[in-house]
Structures are given as C-alpha cells and as structure tokens.
Amino acid sequence: MHSKEPEFSENDIPDLSGYVAIVTGGNSGIGYETANQLALHNARVYIASRSQERVNQAISQMSQAAMGKTLDLHFLQIDLQDLKSVKAAAEHFMTLETRLDILINNAGVMTVPFKLTADGLETQWQVNYVSPHVFTSSLMPLLLSTASTLDTKDRVRIVHVSSDAAFFGPDTVQWNDVNMTSTKGVMELW
Ligand SMILES: NC(=O)c1ccc[n+]([C@@H]2O[C@H](COP(=O)([O-])OP(=O)(O)OC[C@H]3O[C@@H](n4cnc5c(N)ncnc54)[C@H](OP(=O)(O)O)[C@@H]3O)[C@@H](O)[C@H]2O)c1
C-alpha cells in the first residue's frame, strides 16, 4: 500500500523502556534506521547479523550520533544462509533474555546470482522466506510467553519487511520446484 504522505514518523514512536527487540540485518539500510530508532526510544535492541564487525561499526555510529544518550544495543550472530545458524541464534537469544517484544525480520537479498545454500535451497528463497520462518517459529515460545505476561494484547509484534519485487514472482510457492529452477521470463536469471 502506498500513501502520498507518511502516516507516521519516528516522532510517533512511544517510549519503549522495558521492550526487548531483534532486528535482523540491522547493520545497514532500513534495518540500521529501525534498530537505531528503537534504541533511541529506549528499547534493548539485538542486531542479528552475520558480521560482528559490521554490527560493531553500526553500534559505534549510532552511539556517536545519539548525542550522549546511552543506547542498549547488542550483537546476535546469525547467517540466514545457514539453517543451523538460524536455530542456534534463536536458542542463544533465549539464554540471554527472558522476553521478546518486537521481532523485525528485515534482512533480505534481492536478485543475487542463482546459487543453492548448504541447506540445498535457492539463496533468496532461504534468506527471505525459509530462514525468517524458522527464526520466528524457534522464537515463538518466547514471544508467546512475553505476550502472556502483558495486559495489552498488541505489545508483542512480528514484522516481516518485504518488497514490491515479490510481485514479479509467482502468486504462490511452487511446491513442486521451490528453488524455481525451471523459471522462465523476467525472473529467468534467478
Ligand atoms: N531499500 C529499498 O528500497 C527496499 C525496497 C523494498 C523492500 N526492501 C526490503 O527492506 C529490507 C532491507 O533492505 P535494505 O535496502 O535496507 O537492504 P541492505 O541495506 O542491503 O541490508 C540488508 C541487510 O540484510 C543482511 N543480510 C543479507 N543476507 C544475510 C544473511 N545471509 N544473514 C544475515 N543477514 C543478512 C545484510 O547483512 P550484510 O551486511 O552482512 O550483507 C544487511 O544488513 C529487505 O528485506 C528488502 O527486501 C528494501
């Protein structure tokens, strides 16, 4: 859905003290801005990324721009091209925290060359769909237990960041060829 005027801005974000959030791919782009805003509004934020170095750089940049405010930012190791890493990230997170209020599945790749991951899945299919599903499902017990402690039903959120580019693909998953090896036309390269 596109609207001409933004419906809200960062100024509309309430105080998030006591919230714990995960933003995948929060070391750059939209994820960076998302993680930064959540932290600036007092949430504890885990940036889930495959590179501790890039996350450290991002945290340092956000902290410098925060004008003396201390941001509660952390690194969580995850590689969405590796399902073992995705499960391990969720399991590790649940040893670190007793709650999860906001999960933002932001990390994604687009139009990367056709390649199968070590799990045998086409890269975009795994990074953009399968791994976020596995990550979310693995964290679901914690999301549910967090929700059960709250009076408000809408505090716990799962956000999947997507793209209009999804409309270039088929209307539904091609279950007989999930890696889309037989794809022709505009998406043939992938
Ligand atoms: N920018 C746009 O105009 C636009 C438009 C429509 C939709 N979107 C969507 O918005 C989201 C963010 O896009 P963006 O433009 O901000 O992209 P971006 O700057 O390229 O950031 C993508 C993030 O995903 C991470 N990532 C990629 N592969 C990963 C993997 N295997 N494991 C863990 N993290 C991985 C990247 O980490 P590394 O630094 O390690 O690569 C990076 O932090 C995506 O879901 C995209 O589809 C963006």
The ligand as a Gaussian input file, in Angstrom:
#p B3LYP/6-31G(d) Opt

LIG

0 1
 N       15.920000      -0.368000       0.041000
 C       14.766000      -0.448000      -0.628000
 O       14.442000       0.404000      -1.469000
 C       13.806000      -1.588000      -0.364000
 C       12.630000      -1.631000      -1.095000
 C       11.729000      -2.643000      -0.846000
 C       11.994000      -3.587000       0.132000
 N       13.139000      -3.532000       0.838000
 C       13.357000      -4.579000       1.851000
 O       13.888000      -3.990000       3.024000
 C       14.741000      -4.907000       3.681000
 C       16.072000      -4.231000       3.940000
 O       16.573000      -3.767000       2.712000
 P       17.764000      -2.723000       2.612000
 O       17.547000      -1.956000       1.358000
 O       17.910000      -1.992000       3.896000
 O       18.970000      -3.716000       2.338000
 P       20.512000      -3.702000       2.726000
 O       20.992000      -2.331000       3.075000
 O       21.190000      -4.463000       1.637000
 O       20.513000      -4.550000       4.057000
 C       20.201000      -5.893000       4.029000
 C       20.623000      -6.485000       5.350000
 O       20.360000      -7.891000       5.283000
 C       21.514000      -8.558000       5.757000
 N       21.667000      -9.894000       5.223000
 C       21.723000     -10.270000       3.924000
 N       21.959000     -11.586000       3.842000
 C       22.063000     -12.055000       5.121000
 C       22.315000     -13.317000       5.691000
 N       22.542000     -14.401000       4.942000
 N       22.329000     -13.423000       7.031000
 C       22.121000     -12.336000       7.812000
 N       21.894000     -11.101000       7.335000
 C       21.871000     -10.978000       6.000000
 C       22.676000      -7.685000       5.319000
 O       23.813000      -8.032000       6.057000
 P       25.311000      -7.922000       5.451000
 O       25.760000      -6.525000       5.753000
 O       26.052000      -8.978000       6.190000
 O       25.215000      -8.198000       3.980000
 C       22.127000      -6.317000       5.620000
 O       22.318000      -5.997000       6.972000
 C       14.863000      -6.135000       2.765000
 O       14.006000      -7.149000       3.261000
 C       14.380000      -5.618000       1.422000
 O       13.760000      -6.628000       0.648000
 C       14.061000      -2.553000       0.606000

